[in-house]
Amino acid sequence: MNKTLAILLFLCGLISTALAQVPQGFSYQAVARDAAGECIVDANITIQMSILDGSSTETAIYQEQFGSVLTNASGLFSIVIGEGNLESPFTVADFEVIDWSEESDRFLEVQIALDDNPNNLVQVGTVQLMSVPIALGAEKAMYADSAIHAISTDEATTAQHAVFADSSFYASKSGNGLQLSVNKSP
């Protein structure tokens, strides 16, 4: 009983550590230009980002602003979407509660005020959000609450077995200690 509890606590700790490392935001970088196409250099601008659900013309489910974003000598600026000032009222009150697993297309609408006045925002574009390489690796992962799809106990050997996605974790008594092993499915 104590061994089973220890193993389950170990596996839960392993899962929570992995989940705690997921950043709650994503990088966005662009060059600010005026209506004539000239770069806006070394200037403070205001940026508003909206996440639209379903199509590029849908209502925003999430929106945030970034005030006094400084462009560099080339007009380049960088922000992290998910770390701006929330605009309300929207369906999602916080970036980390956006349900990215929904079977729905998501779009990013960008608005910029070149004079750093949020009342002068101009829409500069809308683009569909696509998977990034690191997220494509998550395709094989499962959620923590459904990650364990089999836990069995072999009473004869007091071995514990847990299966996560395409890997199997084994824990068994070895002398006075505990032996852990991982087998990755081909």
Secondary structure as the mmCIF struct_conf table of DSSP 4:
data_model
#
loop_
_struct_conf.conf_type_id
_struct_conf.id
_struct_conf.beg_label_comp_id
_struct_conf.beg_label_asym_id
_struct_conf.beg_label_seq_id
_struct_conf.end_label_comp_id
_struct_conf.end_label_asym_id
_struct_conf.end_label_seq_id
HELX_RH_AL_P HELX_RH_AL_P1 ASN A 2 ALA A 20
TURN_TY1_P TURN_TY1_P1 GLN A 21 GLN A 21
BEND BEND1 GLN A 24 GLN A 24
STRN STRN1 PHE A 26 VAL A 31
STRN STRN2 ARG A 33 ARG A 33
TURN_TY1_P TURN_TY1_P2 ALA A 35 ALA A 36
BEND BEND2 GLY A 37 GLY A 37
STRN STRN3 CYS A 39 CYS A 39
BEND BEND3 ASP A 42 ASP A 42
STRN STRN4 ASN A 44 ASP A 53
BEND BEND4 GLY A 54 SER A 55
TURN_TY1_P TURN_TY1_P3 SER A 56 THR A 57
BEND BEND5 GLU A 58 GLU A 58
HELX_LH_PP_P HELX_LH_PP_P1 THR A 59 THR A 59
STRN STRN5 ALA A 60 LEU A 70
HELX_LH_PP_P HELX_LH_PP_P2 THR A 71 THR A 71
TURN_TY1_P TURN_TY1_P4 ALA A 73 SER A 74
BEND BEND6 GLY A 75 GLY A 75
STRN STRN6 LEU A 76 ILE A 81
TURN_TY1_P TURN_TY1_P5 GLY A 82 GLY A 82
BEND BEND7 GLU A 83 GLY A 84
STRN STRN7 ASN A 85 LEU A 86
BEND BEND8 SER A 88 PRO A 89
BEND BEND9 THR A 91 THR A 91
BEND BEND10 ALA A 93 ASP A 94
HELX_RH_3T_P HELX_RH_3T_P1 PHE A 95 VAL A 97
TURN_TY1_P TURN_TY1_P6 TRP A 100 SER A 101
BEND BEND11 GLU A 102 SER A 104
STRN STRN8 ARG A 106 ALA A 113
TURN_TY1_P TURN_TY1_P7 LEU A 114 ASP A 115
BEND BEND12 ASP A 116 ASP A 116
HELX_RH_3T_P HELX_RH_3T_P2 PRO A 118 ASN A 120
STRN STRN9 VAL A 122 GLN A 128
HELX_RH_AL_P HELX_RH_AL_P2 PRO A 133 GLY A 137
HELX_RH_3T_P HELX_RH_3T_P3 ALA A 138 LYS A 140
HELX_RH_AL_P HELX_RH_AL_P3 ALA A 144 ALA A 147
STRN STRN10 ILE A 148 ASP A 154
TURN_TY1_P TURN_TY1_P8 GLU A 155 THR A 158
STRN STRN11 ALA A 159 PHE A 164
TURN_TY1_P TURN_TY1_P9 ALA A 165 ASP A 166
STRN STRN12 SER A 167 SER A 174
TURN_TY1_P TURN_TY1_P10 GLY A 175 ASN A 176
STRN STRN13 GLY A 177 LYS A 184
#
